[in-house]
Amino acid sequence: MEPARLKILLWIVAVGFFMQTLDSTIVNTALPSMARSLGESPLNMHSVVIAYSLTMAMLIPASGWLADRFGTRKVFLGAIVLFVAGSLACASSQTLMQLVAARVVQGAGGAMLLPVGRLVVLRNVPRDQFLAAMSFVAIPGLIGPLIGPTLGGWMVQAASWHWIFLINVPVGIVGAAMTWLYMPDNRAVSAGRFDMVGYLMLSVGMVALSFSLDGVAELGMERATVLVLLVFSFALIIAYGLHAQRRPDPLFPLSLFRIHTYTVGLLGNLFARIGSGAMPFLLPLLLQIGLGRTPMEAGMMMLPVAAMAMTAKRIVPALIARHGYRRVLVCNTILVGSLMASFSASPSLPLWAMLIQLGLYGGANSIQFTAMNTVTLRDLDAAGAGSGNSLFSMVQMLSMSLGVTVAGALLAAFSSYFGRATPVEALAAFRATFLCIGLITCASAWIFWQLAPGIRGGGAPTEPGEAG
């Protein structure tokens, strides 16, 4: 591919990454304003976030097969069209249910933007330029969370919450035109058969699990219905394991779980990210409902989180090289959980102390993500890289959805217990929720303790026998 055309291709993928990551964070600051506009309680708005991340978790496993079957250009173009259509539907929503349904459409587009964009780069960039290319397209993915909360808060105050979705329309139109003109239509010679049975088992199982956790708090389900959904979800996950043993080409081969670092990293990501998924939902609510900050002020106060997150990434390789994955992850998981729990004391802190608290949390959380991601994928071979990465991406999105679900359920339960009529009662519910989220995160450190102590950056563990 010509250098000029390749540069345009990288810009197209980068814009897709930016749209997806921006939309994942810009909504959180606007939730209280959305709630007032739709006549809902702000504490019941977590379904807006869950619908997006859960849809992404469901559709990410199918994105690679769709690109192989129908071509990367058509699938990426379809993803942009779906994303823009979902954005327009979100902006025109009159009820919470309409907004949730529109977020599902948005999530369907977002689920294909990231993996298909990564696949396009992988197939069209020379090996010696691949690292530089991926670094280039990843930068907008880091900028999105940095400006998302602040931009969302400014738009809500300057105009209305509808504009956080309408901003995607002109960007999407330009992206769609450039995709049609410049993106190659790569596809596999033989896409093979898609494991539809396995896919449905995992997808329906994830939805049932999310509904069971959210059933009592927001959906008003009877406890018996919630219990049936919970049992049904675990039954489907177990059934997938039996199905994958018999099928020669399962969606996710069980051989992946013979890799020690991958298994521990995947489980650690699932449970440690519950707290990290809850915090972007809880913090804007605390700042606006509990502390009376404006949307713009709440968005500005989230800047230290993103700024320290980008800064802390630089020290992770040296930390791991010196102390190893196990020590870094165990200690840092406890630190992250403790910082989450410390937000229960935020209402009594002065502004400067709370900004430092937010910055410390952002830095520790960034170290956690980088260490968890690299230990999970470090030992995958070429044959398992595709399916292993897809399963890992699905687990990441599922844990984000579970994090918001758990946070919403805890907040609703504590609000019922303490009451929500006065600011003091609302703050008591927030304090208890932050404490519980912090304890859940601290408990996940036990998973990382199962790593062999000699595993460090780059190569095999110092003591190969300890990795098994």
N, C-alpha and C positions, 0 to 999 in steps of 0.2 A: 504494500500500500504506500502511496506517495506520502511524504512527510506532511504536506499541507492538509491532505485529506485525513491523515491519521490524527493530526492536532484537532481538527473539527470534530472527529469521532470522540476523542477524549473529552472535549467540552460538552458534547451531547450527554455522555454518560455522567459527567460531573454535575450537570444541571439536574439530571434525574435523581442523583444521590441527594442533592441539595433540597429538592422539592420534598422528598420523602422524609429526610431527617428534620427539616424545618417544621413540617406538619405534625411530626411526632411530639414537638415541644411547644409550639406556638399556641396550641389549644388550652394547655393547662392554666395559663394566667387568665384566660377569658371565661373559664367555667362559671364563676359567680355571676358574671354579666349575662351569660347564656341562660342561667337558671332564672334570673329575674325576668328576662324577656319571655321565656317559655312558661312562666308560672310554676316553676319547680323549686324544690329545696336544693341549695348548692351541694349538700351532703349526699344527694342522690344522683349526681351527675357523672359518677364514675363509669356508667355504662357507655358514655360517649368515647372514653378512652379505651375501654375494654373491647368494644366492637371493632375498633381499628386494629389493635394489636392482635386480637384473637383471629381475625380474618387473615391477617398476614401470616400468622403461624400456620393456619390451615392450608394456605395456597402456596407457600414457599416450596414445599416438596414437589409440587407439580410444575414449577416454573421451568426447571431444566429440561424436563421431557417435552413441554410445550415448545420451547425454543428449538429443540432438536427436530421436532415433528413439523412445525409450521414456519420455522425460520426466525432468526433473531430480530430482523427488522420489523416483521409483522407483529411479533409478540411485544416488543418494546413500544411500538407505535400504539398497539392496543392498550398497553399499560398506561401510557400517557393519556389516551382518550378516556379510559375508565377513571383515572385520577381526576381529570378536569371535570368530567360529568358528575362524579361524586362531590367535588368541591362546589359546583353550582347547586346541586341538590342540598348540600349542607346549608348554604347561604339562604336558600329559599324555604327552609324547614320552619313549620309553624308549631310543631309539637316535639316533645322529647323522642317519641317513637320514630317520627320522620327523620329526625337528626341522627338517631342510631342507625336506621336503615341506610341513610346516605353515607355514614361513616363506613359501613360494610362495603359499599361500592368503592369508596376511596381506598380502603384497605386492600381490596382485590387488585387495584392498580398498583399500589405501593409494594405489594408482595412480589411483583414481577420486575419492578424498576431496579432493585438492588442486585438480585442474583443474575438476571439476564444482562444487565450492564457489565457486571464483573465477568460474565462468560464472553461477551463481545470483546473485551480487552484481552482476555486470555487467548482468544483465537486469532486475533489480528495484530497483536503487538509482538515484535521479535523478543526472544528470551532475554537478550542483553539489555532491552529497554523496559522490561515488564515491571521491575520494582519501581523505577522512576514514574512509569505511567500510572501504576496503582496509587502511588503517593500523591500524584497530581489530582486524580479523581476523588481521593479520600479527603482532600482539604475542604471542599464544600460540605462534606458530611460532618466535619468538626465545626465549621462556621454556623451551620444550621442550629444546633443546640445552643451555641453561644449567643446568637441574636434572637432566637425564637421567643423566649419569655419576655424580653424587653420589647420586641416588635409587637407581640401580641398585646401587651399592656398598653403601648402607645396607641395602637389602632382602636382598641376598645374605648379609650378616653377621647381620642381625636375624632372618631367617626362612630363605628358600632362593631360588634363582634362579627358581623357578617363579612367584613373585609378581610378577616384572617383566612377566609376560604376563597374569596374573590381574587385575592392576589395571585392565586395559582393559575388563573385563566390565561392572562397574557403570556406568562412564562410557559405554560403548557402548549399554547398555540405555536409559539416560536419553536419549542422543542419538537413538536410533532412534525412541523415542516422540515426542520433540519434532519430529523430521523429519516423521513421519506427520501430526502435528497442524498444523504451522505452515509447512512449506516448500511453496511453490507448485510445481505440476507443469508447468513451462515445457517446451515442445518446439518444434522448428522446424515450419513449415507443410509443408515438403518436405525431408526429411533427405538426399535424394539417394542414390546408390549408393555403398557403401563400397568403397574400393579394396583388396579383399581380397588380390589377387595381390601388389600392392606392399607391403601390410602383412606378408604372410607372408615375402616376400623379406627385408625389413629385420629382422623378428623372429628368423627362423631364422638369418640372418647374424650377429646380435648374440650369440645363444646359442652358435653354432659358434665364434665368435671367443673368447668367454669360456672355453669348454671347452678350446679349443686352448691358451690361455695357462695354464690350470689342469691340463692333462692329465698332464704329467710329474710335477708337484710333489705333487698330492694324489690324482688319480684313477688313477695308475699306468698310464697309457696308453703304448703303444710310441711311439717317436719318429716312425715312419712315419704312425701314426694321427693324431698331433698335426699333422704337416705337411699331411696331407689335409684335416683340419678347417680349418686356417688358410687354405689355398688355396680351399676351399669357401666360407668366410665372405667372402673378398674377391670371389670370383666372384659371389655373391649381391648384394653391394653394387653392383658394376658393372652387374649385370643390372637392378637397380632403376633406375639412371640411364638405361639404354636404354628401360626400360618407361615411365618418367615422361616421356620425350620424346614418346612416341606417344600416351599417354592424355590426353584433354582435361581430366580432373579427377583428377590423381594425388594420392596421400596428401600428399606434399610436393612442390610444383612446383619445378622446377629454376630458375625465374626468381628464386627467393629468393637464389641464389648470384651473381646479378648485382649485388647490393648489397654493396659493398666491406666496410663495417663489419660486416655480418652474417656474411659468409664468414670474415673474419679472427677475429672474436669467437667464432664457433662452433668453429673449429679450435683456437683458443687455449684455449677452455673444455675441449675434449676432452682435450688433452694436459696443460695446467696442473693440471687437477683430478685427474689420476691421483695426484699426490703428496698433494693435499688429501684425496682419498678414502682413501689408505693410512694417513694419520696417526691418525685416530680408532681404527683397528684396531691399529696398532703401539704407540701410547703406553700404553694400559692393560696390554698384554702386557709391555712393558718395565718398567713400574712394579711389576707383580706378580710376574712370572717372573724378570726380570733383577735387580730391586732389592729384592724381597721385601716390598713394601708389601701391606697388606691391601686387599680390595676397597673398603672405606670410605675408606681413605687415598688410594687411587688415584683414586677419584671426586672427593674433595675437592681433589686437586691439579689436576684439570681445570677447576676454577672460574675461575682466571685466564684461561684460553683463551677461555671464553665471555664473561666480563665485559669483557675488552679488545676482543673482537669487537664487542660492542654499542657500546662507547665510541668505537671508531675509525671507525664508520660516519659519524659527524657531520662528520669532516674531509674526507671524500672529495670532495664537490662543490667545495670551495675548492681542493683539490689539483689537480683536473682543470681547473678554470677557469683556474688560474694556469699549469700546466705542460703541459696537453693530455694526451689519452689515451695517446699513444704513449710519451712519456717516463715517465708514471706507471706504465704497465703493464710496460714493459721493466725499469725500475729495481726495481719492487716484486716482479716475478716472480723476479728474481735474488736479492732480499732474502729472499723466502719460501723459495726453494730452499736458500739458505745457512743459514737458520735450521733447516730440516729436517735438513740435513747436520750441523748443530751438535749435534743430539741424540745423535750418536755419542760425544760427550764427556760426556753427562749422568751416567753412573755415577760419574764422578770429581768431580762438582760438589757443593757443599753444598746443603742443601734450599732456602735462601733464593735462591741463584743459579739453581737449577732452576725455581723459581716465577717469577722474572723472565723466564727463557728461555721458559717456557710462555706468559706474558702477552705478550711481544713477538711470539711466533709467532701468537697469537690475533689481535692487532691487525693485523699485516701480512696475514694470511690474509683477514681481513674486508675490508680495503681492496681486495685482489685480487678477491674475489667481487663486490663492489659495482661496481668499475670494469669487470670482464669482462661482467657482466650488462647494464649500461647501454649499453656500446658495441655489444653484440650486437643489442639491440632498438631502439636509438634511431632508426634510419632506416627501419624497417618501416612501410609505409603501411597503411591500413585493410583493404585487400583481402588483404594477406599477413600480417596480425597473427595470425590464428588458427592457420594452418598453421606460420608461423614460430615462434610461441611453443611450439607442441606439439613441433616438431622440437628446439627448444632445450631443453625440459624432458626430452625423451628422451635427448639427448646428455649432459645433466647427470647423469642417473641411470646411464647407460652408463659414463661416466667414473668414477663412484664405484665401480661394480662392478669395472671394470678396475683401479682403484687397489688395492682389497683383493686382487684376483687377483694382480697384480704383486707386492704386498708379501708375500703368502703364498708365492708361488713363490720369490722372492728369499730369504726367511727359511728356507724348507725347503732350498734349495740351499746356503746358507751354513752351515746347521746340519749338513748332511751333510759339508761340507768341514771345518769347525772341530770338529764334534762337539757333543753336547748333554748329555754325562754330568755335567759340572761347571758351576757358575755362571759361571766364567771363560770356558768355551767358549760357553755360551749368550749371554753379553754380546758376545763377538766376532762372533757371527752378527748380533746386533742392530746393532752398530756399522757393519758392512759394509752392511746393508740400508738404514739411514738415509742413509749416504753415497750409495748408488745412487739412492734416491728423490730426494734433494736435487739430484743432477746431472741427473736426468730433468726436474725442474721448472725448473732454470736453463736447460736447453736450449730449453724452450718459449718463452723470452723472444724468440727469433728470430722466432717467428710474429707477435708483437705489433709487432716492428720494421717489419713491412710496412704498418702503419697510416700514413696521411698525417699529417705533424706538426701540421697546423693543426686537427685535429679536437678540439673541446673540448665542454664540457657544453652540452646544449640544442639548439643550432642546427646549421647546416651547417658544414662545415669552412671555415677562413679562405680557403684556396685550393681552390676547387671542382675544379679540374683534377687535383689530387693525390689525390683520393679514388678515382679509377677505377683 
